[in-house]
């Protein structure tokens, strides 16, 4: 599996920030931010600053569970809403039912 890097937030201008979601080749995920501007210079005495949080592959399923609970917890239509969410974002999924 190859890694993926997607920008999920951006602020342009004199105080620049880019936040990227990086799915790593080993299955881990990283949320990475890059700052450039006066605040970085004042805080770190550098024009640029980078910081990140990495979730190792063994914890990604737990992270997914917590995020799904946060988004769909208490929602009686959670299964349908998850199916629709996946469809909207072109995430492969399989809907099942007893027939």
N, C-alpha and C positions, 0 to 999 in steps of 0.2 A: 504494500500500500504506500503510495507516495503522499507526502505532506501537502497540506492546503493552507493558504494564507489569505484571509479575507478582512478587509478593512470594515469595521462595524461602527466607527464614529470618527469624526474629523472636525477640527476647528482650524480654519485658515486665518491668516493675518499675522500681526506682530507676535501674538501669543499662539503659536502653532501647537496642536496636539493631534496625533493619530493613534487610534486604538485598533489593534488588530487581533483577530482570533486566528490562532495557528494550530491546525491539527497536524501533529507530528507523525512522521513515518512509523514510529513505534506504537501509535495509537494513543499517545498522551495528547493533552491539549494545553495550550499556553494562551493567556491573555496578556498582550504586550502593548505598552504605551511608549510613545516617543514625543518628547517635548522639545521645543526650540523657542527661545525668546528671552526676554528680560527676567522673567520669574526664575527660569532655570539658572540664569547668570547670577541673580541675587542669592538664590538658595544654595547652589552647588558650585558657584564660581566657574561655571562652564556655560557655553551658549546652548549646549544640547544635553539632554538627560533621557535615559531609557530605564524602564522598570517593567517587571512582569511577574506573573504568578503562573507556575507550571503545575498541572495535575498529571500525575503519572498514570500510565495505562491501567494499572490495577484499581484506580479510584474513579475512572471515567464512568463506569456503570452507576456507582453511588452518586456521583455528581448529576448524572442524567435523571436518576430517581428523585433527587431533591428538587431539581429544576422543574420536573414534570409535576411534582406535588405542589410547588409554589404556583405554577400556572393553572393547574386543573383541580387542585384540592377543593373539596366541598361542592364541586360542580357535577350534578347528576347526569349531565350530557357529556361528560369528559371523554368517553370513548368516541362518540361521534365528532366531538370538537377536535380531538387529536387526529382522527382520520382526515378531517377537513383541513387542519393545519398542515399535515404532511402533504396532502394534495396541493395546497396553495404554494408550498415551498419545494415541490417536486422531490419529496423524500419518499423513497420506496417503502411501502408498507403493505401488510396483508390483513384485510378485514376478515374476521371469521365469525361464524354463528352455527348453532346446532340446527340442522334441517331435518 
